[in-house]
Amino acid sequence: MIPKGLKTLSALALVVAAGCVTACSRGTTETEIIVAGSTSVQPFADRWAEAFLRSRPGCFVNVQGGGSSAGIQAAFSGAADIGTSSRELKADEKALNEIVVARDGLAVIVHPSNPVRGLSLREVRLVFVGEIPSWKYLGWEDRPITVVTREEGSGTRGAFQELVMGKDRIARGAIVEDSNGTVREIVAGDPHAIGYISLGLVSDRVRALPLDGVAPAEAAIRDGTYKLVRPFLFVTRGAPARMSRDFIDFVLSPEGQELVRKEGLLPAR
Amino acid sequence: MNRLERNERLVRLALLAIAFSAVSVLAVITAFIFMEGTPIMFKYGFKSFLAGMDWYPTEKSFGLLPMVAGSLMVTLGALVIGVPLGLACAVFLTEFSSKRTRRIVKPVIELLAGIPSVVYGFMGVVILVPFIRESLGGPGLSVLAASIILGIMILPTIISISVDSLLAVPVAYREGSIAMGATRWQTTKMVLFPAARSGIVASIILGMGRAVGETMAVIMVAGNAATIPGSVLAPVRTLTSNIALEMGYASGEHREALFATGVILFIIIMVLNTIANATSSRRKA
């Protein structure tokens, strides 16, 4: 069954596209591209599209969500000109042409007053599984750890699941919040809490923990020693066509990458 | 005369159409929720939804029992806090305060109903949650926090309807009771409460409805852990929060499971309302 919202959305897209063809027909041949996929990439793709279109009146970049897997599928089937993904491609998806457009670090955060100075990835996993219930096992007082996670379906949770948890499940008893911001607020307010958020959103109200002895800094991410990094990918089937190529070039240009940095992500290179 | 009659009929038809549009909206919503939510319940079995303890919708386990328990616990907690406070306030306003006090206090209490729920939630997060964490322990985001916030939110409903029904008790009952030598409290307890019972029960039912359905404030203070809370200081997730939390990114079966959550919520509200209505009408008889 096709969700109602999707129907209206595609109808809307058709109307806009139709309008676009007439307005755009004087200049370029191609007037609309569809960029679909990861909901984590979506807000950034929107910003890129907005800046990209400023100099191209009458053209249209249709940015859609759906999730990384859906985006990759859409690129395969041709339903989208560019698929977006916030996870690495799997072996059977490698046939696609992939471009890293930005990278996003994940930070494990605690309250600034927390004396624990670093954890191993294994310890983080055991905390989130629920097998380390108290801070005393991590070298602090005997108080229960307040584990804060994101809701099911969130891209950040998906990346954390993949990079840290592997096959283990995050404990049922973990507190669930529905945005990076609220996770940060809860951890900033609770001295015994631990959570994870996008690295760009770490503020001085929380402290990002070094993992396996490596602090989450740009240099450590660039040389690959900090492990909790996910790429934001654009994928296309074969070489991108003209307007898609222009868009990708724009995203990778200094202007496009500066936009990324402003939004708290790490540039592609 | 003829013209008047025609107008009369027109008005009647217009009102009928408007009344039906309200009912048909309800019908459309009901049909939509069931159409979207029941297929997945048939596919995996009702039991796995109602009795399952694990909610990992992206891994195809859709246990809603923790959320059912959560909704019931939080609602019960809200009633435990809101009903005594609300009734005490209503009795004070009708029996023990001057008319002037009532004229000022009652509208002020009714203003409480106009405060958006996100504001209640925010107050809860900023004031109540840290207070619970520091004085009672636990993460603060808890059944207790949600119950207190909801208890306050249902106060205006309970107070204003109870006050109205207490005021509707004929003055002769009061005077008769006082004339028999009963004190004010005895009069309230033995004459006014029984006489106003149906209105008071109605106020509690409406308050309960608000508590079951409230979402925003609960998400903010309840912690939303998808597990049956072991104490009032543990985090809890209600059915409504479950839908609102995960709606954003849900797709495919996850999305259908959220509609299934809606189906269960729908059934629970129906059952609660029926029970409440049955009890109140039995008492009246």
Chai-1 contact restraints between the chains, C-beta under 6 A:
chainA,res_idxA,chainB,res_idxB,connection_type,confidence,min_distance_angstrom,max_distance_angstrom,comment,restraint_id
A,T39,B,Y249,contact,1.0,0.0,6.0,A-B,restraint_1
A,T146,B,P139,contact,1.0,0.0,6.0,A-B,restraint_2
A,E151,B,L245,contact,1.0,0.0,6.0,A-B,restraint_3
A,E151,B,E246,contact,1.0,0.0,6.0,A-B,restraint_4
A,E152,B,P57,contact,1.0,0.0,6.0,A-B,restraint_5
A,E152,B,T58,contact,1.0,0.0,6.0,A-B,restraint_6
A,E152,B,E246,contact,1.0,0.0,6.0,A-B,restraint_7
A,G153,B,E246,contact,1.0,0.0,6.0,A-B,restraint_8
A,G153,B,Y249,contact,1.0,0.0,6.0,A-B,restraint_9
A,G153,B,A250,contact,1.0,0.0,6.0,A-B,restraint_10
A,G153,B,H254,contact,1.0,0.0,6.0,A-B,restraint_11
A,S154,B,Y249,contact,1.0,0.0,6.0,A-B,restraint_12
A,R172,B,A226,contact,1.0,0.0,6.0,A-B,restraint_13
A,R172,B,T227,contact,1.0,0.0,6.0,A-B,restraint_14
A,G173,B,A225,contact,1.0,0.0,6.0,A-B,restraint_15
A,G173,B,T227,contact,1.0,0.0,6.0,A-B,restraint_16
A,A174,B,A225,contact,1.0,0.0,6.0,A-B,restraint_17
A,I175,B,L141,contact,1.0,0.0,6.0,A-B,restraint_18
A,I175,B,G223,contact,1.0,0.0,6.0,A-B,restraint_19
A,I175,B,A225,contact,1.0,0.0,6.0,A-B,restraint_20
A,I175,B,P235,contact,1.0,0.0,6.0,A-B,restraint_21
A,V176,B,N224,contact,1.0,0.0,6.0,A-B,restraint_22
A,D178,B,L245,contact,1.0,0.0,6.0,A-B,restraint_23
